[in-house]
Every structure is written in C-alpha cells, then in structure tokens.
Amino acid sequence: MWIAITLFAAACQSFRTAYQNTLSREAGFLHATMARSLYGLPLVSVYLLGVWYAFGGTAFDNATRFFIAATVCALAQILATYFMLRVFHSGSFALGTLLAKTEAVLAALIGLPVLHHSLTMSGWAGVVLGVAGALIMSVQWRNLLKAHKDVSFMLGLASGLCFAITSVAASVASHAFSGPLIINAGVTLWYVLVLQSVILCSIQMIKSRDLLAPFRADIRLSSKVGVLSSLGSIGWFTGFALVNPALVKTLGQAEIIGTLYFSRRRFGERITPQQWLGGILIVISVILVTVRF
C-alpha cells in the first residue's frame, strides 16, 4: 500500500512544485512558502475529520514526544521549502528539485539512530543510486571542485537535509499515538500545517503591516499550491508512518519524471544527456527499493 501512496504523493508534489515556483516569482518566497500550509489546511482538516469518523479516533501515548517531533517537523519543512525556492531563483527549477532529493540518503542516515530502522543491501543500493542519479542530473562537472562555493548547490543540499529531518520527525510524531496509523499521520500533518500557517502568516503580516497580506496574492494560484501540497502531504505523512522514511523518499524520486517534464515544457529548460543518465539511475533505484518488498 505504501508504494501506491508514495507514487500518488510524488505526482501531487511534482505539480505543486511547478505552481509554487511560479507563485514565488509573482508573490515572493515568503508567500509561496506560506501558501502550501495555509491554503492546504482546509482540505487536510476535512480529510482528518473523515478518517477520524471512519476509523474511530486515536489517543496520545507520549504527548511530549509528539509536540517536540511535530514542531521540529514543521520548522524543518518551512526551511526546506524556502531553501528550495531560493534555488529556483539562483539556479533552475530542475536544479532545486533534484538537489533536494539528497533527502533520501540523509533520511536513511538520520533514521538509523532516531527510528532504529535498518535497510537491506538492495534498500541501501537503491537509496545511494537515487541520490547519485539526482546529483548527476544537477551538478555541472566542470564546476565540481567549486561546488562548495556555489550558492545554488549549497542551498539545494540544505533543502535536502531539512526535508530529511521533516520525514524522520513526522515518523516519530506519528508513532506517539496508539490509534490507527492513518489517523496518527493525519493528526501530525494537521498540527504541522496549523503551526506553519500561524508562523508564516504572522511573519508576512508583520513584514507588510497588512493583516490581509496572506490573501493579497493570486488566490487561485495559491489555492492550487495548497490543495496539491495537502494531497501530497497526506500521502507522504501516511507513508512515513507505514515504513522507513528513506524508502518512501527514494521511491518518491519518481517525481523527477514530472520535474523533467515541467522543466522542459513549462520553464523552457533543456534536458541534457547527463540528466538522462541521472534519470536512468533513479529509475533503477526505484526498482531496487520496491523489489525488496
């Protein structure tokens, strides 16, 4: 089940990222980062009420662990999204998304001591190949020795690290309950979006000195970002609760197919043979991760 859920989440995120890139150019980084939480919250609220009614609710096993982990998750996701949008403006749409894909191996490494999740040899091979493919697609080899000085490169890696922390923290928070995992993941996502909305809306209103600032930008485009983000997040958070977040994120590399499409069709960027090679490695990594189950 986690495979179908992850592929659905990856598809939603691919479309959401493209719209979010456009929104960031029109309304700025802050609004584009905020839109995914504020405009996605209504749909997630309806979803949570639905699964709560269908599956009978849940209860805290460890409230302290939940609030700490869910708060870390919310803050890390804000930073991850902000860093990725910054890369879009300093590099390219494809570069920002691809470098953020280092989150898979980082999630595996963080998950070892935090979640005590281990991977099989094929699982590790899939994670490593997926990250290698993403890097091959994004790094300009003639500038490899100077990569540490490349702002786009460093911001992309920072985004990947924050996304990895998000994944692991979401898994920790979801396991702080005693109820069905689908409800646990829903409660975690709802809390994360509420906290993010409060933080980001407050910052935007203070900066602009306008209480209606979060609603001044393109409402239609902001809503598209929010709805697609909430659908994707429902899939991601449910997947994190079901299996090792590293496996979910590695399979989620399938999103790169959509990234290449939008990179070429929507933003007019050329796909190079190097990027095709990286794409092949990513496809192999997805196969390795899914075959183990």
N, C-alpha and C positions, 0 to 999 in steps of 0.2 A: 504493500500500500504506500509506503514511504516514497517509492520510485515515482509513482503517478503523481503524488502530491508535490514532490520536488520539481518535476518537469512542468507542472502547472504553474508553480511559483516562479520558475525561471522564465517562462513565457510572459507572464504578467510583468516581471521586473524588466524584461527587455523593452517592452513598450513603454513602461513607466519611465525608465531612464532616458529614453529619447524625448519624451514630452517634458521631463524635468530639465533636460539640457536646454530646450527651447525656452522654458519658463524662466530659467536662471538668466538667460540673455535679455529677456524682456523685463523682468521684475527684480533681478538681483539674486545673489547666493542665499541670503537670509530667507527671503520669501519662498524660494524654490525648496529649501530645506524644510521650512515650516509646513508647506502645503501637503507634504506626504503624510504628516501626522494629523493636522487639524482637519483637513478635508477627507481624510480616510477614517476618522474616528466614528462618524455616524454609522457607516456600514459595519465596522467592527463591533459596535455596540449592538446592532440588530443581530449580527451573527452570534455574539456571545449569549444574548437572551434566548436565541433559538436553540443552541446546543445545551444551554443550562436546562431549559424546559425539556428537551428530548432525552438527556442523559441523567437528569436528577441532581445536579449540583455537585459541589466539592467542598473540602474543608482544609484549613491550614494544618500542616504537620509542624512547620517551622516558619513562623511569620517573619522573624528577624532575617533568616536566610533569604526568604522571598524578597523582602523590601530592599535589602542590600544588593542582591543579584539583579533584580529588575531595574533598580536605579542605575547601576553600572551599565546595564544593557542599554537603557535609554540614552544616557550621556555618550556612550561609545558610538551608538548609531548616529547621533547628531553629528559628531566629529567626523565619522566615516563618510557620511553623505556630503558634508561641507568640503572635505578634502577632495572627494571625487569631482564635485562640481568645479572646484578650483582648477583641477587638472584639465577639465574640458576647455577652460578658457586660456590656459597656458600651453596646452598641448593639442590634443584632439579628442573627439568623442570616443574613438576606439581605444586610444591610449589610456584614458581614465578608467574605462570599464575593465580593460584587460589587466592593468596593474593591480586593480582592486582584487583580482582573482587569486593573488597570493594568499588570500584569507584561508584557502583550503588547507594548505600545509601548516599555516600558523595556527589554525583551529585545532589541527591534529596534535601539534606540539603543546599548545596550552591545555588541551583536553586531557592529556596524559596524567598530569599531577592533579588537576582540578576535578575531572569527571571519572578518572581511573578507567577510561575507555582505551582499549588496545585495538590495533589493526592487524589484519593478516598481511602476509607478504604481498598478495595481489592488491590489497587495500592501500598499503604504503606506496606500491608502484603506481597505482592509479593517481593518488594524491600528488606524488612527485612529478609524474608525466603531465598532469593537468597544469600545474604551476609552471613547469618548463615550457609547455606549449604557449601559455599566456605571455610569458616573458619573451619568448622567441618572436611572438607576434608584435610585441610592443617596443622592444629595445632596438635602437639603431646601433648596429655593431661597430661602426666606425667611431662612435662616441662612447663605447662601452667603458673605457678606462676613466672617462669623465662623468660616468653615470651618477656618482655620488654628489656631483655638483649640479646636476640637472634638477631644477625645481619641480618639473612635472613628474619626474621619476620618483623623487623623494616623497612628494605629496601622494602619489599613487600607492607607494608602499605603506605610508602612514594610514591611508584609507583601508588597505588590506588588513593591517594589524587591528584597526578599530572594528572592522567588520568581523574579524575572528573573535575578538573579545565579546562583541554583541552576540554571536552564535553560542559561545560557551556559557555566557551569563544567562541567556534565555533558557538554555537547557537546565542550568542549576535552579533557576527560579521556578520553572515548570514542575520540577520534581520536589518542590517544597509543599505540595498538596497530596492528599490521599485519595482524590477522586479520579475519574477517567482522564486520560492524557489529553483528549481533545478539548475538554473544558479547562484543564490546567493551562494549556497553551493559549487558549482564548483569554483567560483572565490575565495572564502575563502580558500578552500583546495589548490588551485594553489599558492596563496600568501604564505600560511604556508609552503608548500614544497620548494618554492624558497628560503625563508628566512632560513629554516633549512639547505638546501643544501649549501648556502653561509657560514653559521656559521660553520657547521661541516666539510666541505671541507677545509676551511681556517685553522681550528684547526689541522686537520690531516696533511695538507701540512706544517704547521709551525713546528709541533712536529717532523715530519720525515725529514724536509728540502728537500722535494721532491714534485715538482709541480704535478707529476703524481701519487702521493700516493693513491688517491681515486680509481685509476684504476689498482693498482698493485695486488690486491687480486683476488680471483676466480670470474671472470666476470660472468660466467654462474650462479653460486650460488647467487651472488649479484643481478643479474637481476631477478631471481626468487623471492627473497625477495622484490625487488622494485615493480615488477608487481603485486604480491599478495597483497602487502601493499596498492598500489594505488587503486586496485579494492575494497579492504575492506574499505579504507578511503572514497571513493566515496559513498559507502553505509552508513557509519557512519555519515558523514557530512550531507548527504541528510536527514537521519533520525533525526539528531539533529535539523535541520531546520523545520521539519514537526511537531514533538511532543516534549514533555518533555524529555530531555536527560536521565533522570533517568529511564524512561520506556524503552527507546532504549537499555540502558546498562543492564537492568535487563533481557530483552528478549535475549540480547546478551550472557547471561550466557550459552545458548545452545552451545556455543563454547567449553564448558568444556567436552562435549562428544568427541570432536576431541582431546582435551587435554589428556584425559584418554587414547585414542587410541594411540597417539604418545608417551605418557609416557611409555606405556607398550610395544608397538611394535618397536618403533624406538630407545628408550633410555633404554629399559630393566628394567624399574621400576615396582615394584609390586603394584597392586591395592588392598588396604585393605578393610575390611568390613566398617571401619569408612569412607572411601572415597565413598563407595557405598551409605551409609546413607546420606552423604552430597549431593551426586548426586540426590537422590530422592527428597530432599528438594528443590533443584534447579529446577527440573522439575515441582514441584508444584508451585514454584514462577513464572515460565514462564507462566503456565496456568492462574494463578491469574491476571497477568499483561495483557495478551491477551484477557481474557474473558470480561474485563471491556469495551472493545470497540465493 
